[in-house]
Amino acid sequence: MLTHPSLNDPDVLQAVDDFRAVVLEIRDITRPLVGMRYGDPRRAQIGAQVQSRFDDIDLRAERLGMSGLTLFELINMAIDAESVAVAA
């Protein structure tokens, strides 16, 4: 599975589980960005939707002593690892 040192911490593992659905939602929200023109006004709407979901990740990450981006990456790694395991 994953080998990041933070994943030895049960609080981090709990955060990964708690925010799995949020990260999947962020993936869905950002999917339309692929191929969207840079100046498209929908980009700002998508950004606001993502930020509102990311705020809770940031808050939990701060409590865990890491950045929100690090926690977000750990959650993405877990999701990707699970999808590879299911496909195998």
C-alpha positions as CSV (number, residue, x, y, z in Angstrom):
1,M,0.0,0.0,0.0
2,L,1.3,3.5,0.9
3,T,4.7,4.1,2.4
4,H,4.5,7.8,3.5
5,P,5.8,8.1,7.1
6,S,2.7,10.1,8.1
7,L,0.6,7.0,7.4
8,N,2.0,5.4,10.6
9,D,-0.1,8.0,12.5
10,P,-3.6,6.8,13.3
11,D,-4.9,10.4,13.3
12,V,-3.6,10.9,9.8
13,L,-5.2,7.6,8.7
14,Q,-8.5,8.7,10.2
15,A,-8.2,12.0,8.3
16,V,-7.6,10.1,5.1
17,D,-10.7,8.1,5.6
18,D,-12.8,11.2,6.7
19,F,-11.9,13.2,3.6
20,R,-11.9,10.5,1.0
21,A,-15.4,11.5,-0.3
22,V,-14.4,15.2,-0.3
23,V,-11.4,14.6,-2.4
24,L,-13.4,12.5,-4.9
25,E,-15.9,15.3,-5.0
26,I,-13.0,17.8,-5.8
27,R,-11.9,15.5,-8.6
28,D,-15.4,15.5,-10.1
29,I,-15.7,19.3,-9.7
30,T,-12.3,19.9,-11.5
31,R,-12.9,17.5,-14.3
32,P,-14.4,20.1,-16.6
33,L,-11.2,22.2,-16.3
34,V,-9.5,19.8,-18.8
35,G,-9.7,21.6,-22.1
36,M,-11.5,24.7,-20.7
37,R,-10.1,27.9,-22.0
38,Y,-8.0,29.9,-19.5
39,G,-10.3,32.9,-19.6
40,D,-13.5,30.9,-19.2
41,P,-15.6,32.5,-16.4
42,R,-16.6,29.1,-15.1
43,R,-13.0,28.6,-13.8
44,A,-13.7,31.0,-11.0
45,Q,-16.8,29.2,-10.0
46,I,-15.0,25.9,-10.0
47,G,-12.2,27.4,-8.0
48,A,-14.6,28.7,-5.4
49,Q,-16.3,25.3,-5.1
50,V,-12.9,23.6,-4.6
51,Q,-11.8,26.1,-2.1
52,S,-14.9,25.7,0.0
53,R,-14.2,21.9,0.2
54,F,-10.5,22.4,0.7
55,D,-11.0,24.6,3.8
56,D,-11.9,21.7,6.0
57,I,-8.9,19.7,4.7
58,D,-6.7,22.7,5.6
59,L,-8.1,22.9,9.1
60,R,-7.6,19.2,9.8
61,A,-4.1,19.2,8.4
62,E,-3.2,22.1,10.6
63,R,-4.3,20.1,13.6
64,L,-2.1,17.3,12.4
65,G,0.9,19.5,11.9
66,M,1.1,19.4,8.1
67,S,-0.1,21.4,5.2
68,G,-3.4,21.0,3.6
69,L,-1.7,20.2,0.3
70,T,0.2,17.3,2.0
71,L,-3.0,15.8,3.5
72,F,-4.7,16.3,0.1
73,E,-1.9,14.4,-1.6
74,L,-2.0,11.6,1.0
75,I,-5.7,11.2,0.4
76,N,-5.2,11.1,-3.4
77,M,-2.4,8.5,-3.0
78,A,-4.8,6.3,-0.9
79,I,-7.6,6.7,-3.5
80,D,-5.2,5.9,-6.4
81,A,-3.6,2.9,-4.5
82,E,-7.1,1.5,-3.9
83,S,-8.2,1.8,-7.5
84,V,-5.0,0.1,-8.7
85,A,-5.6,-2.7,-6.2
86,V,-9.2,-3.2,-7.4
87,A,-8.1,-3.2,-11.0
88,A,-5.4,-5.9,-10.3
